[in-house]
Amino acid sequence: MIYHHSNLNEKEVRTLIRKGEIILAGHKRLKIYGTLKCTSGKRMKKENRVFFNSENEAQKLGFRPCGHCMRVAYKEWKDGFVHQSNKP
């Protein structure tokens, strides 16, 4: 389930994190997701932030990994994207 930060108050966000229902955050317009501790993610506006409970969920919705906090996943995503675009 995707959660929109603008629809939640801070207490609800903390509760969902403690319950493990939120483990990743993303930018809904840029379609990038990362960890909750990511410095890039912490700078985004509340109205652009969405939360996910898994990487699989974020990817199914068309989000890509953050290049700052998820370097390995980002590299795998980027390498896969480059290889696909190079096919004749």
Secondary structure, 3 states (H helix, E strand, C coil): CCEEHHHCCHHHHHHHHHHCCCCEEEECCCCEEEECCCHHHHCCCHHHEEEECCHHHHHHCCCEECCCCCHHHHHHHHHHHHHHHCCC
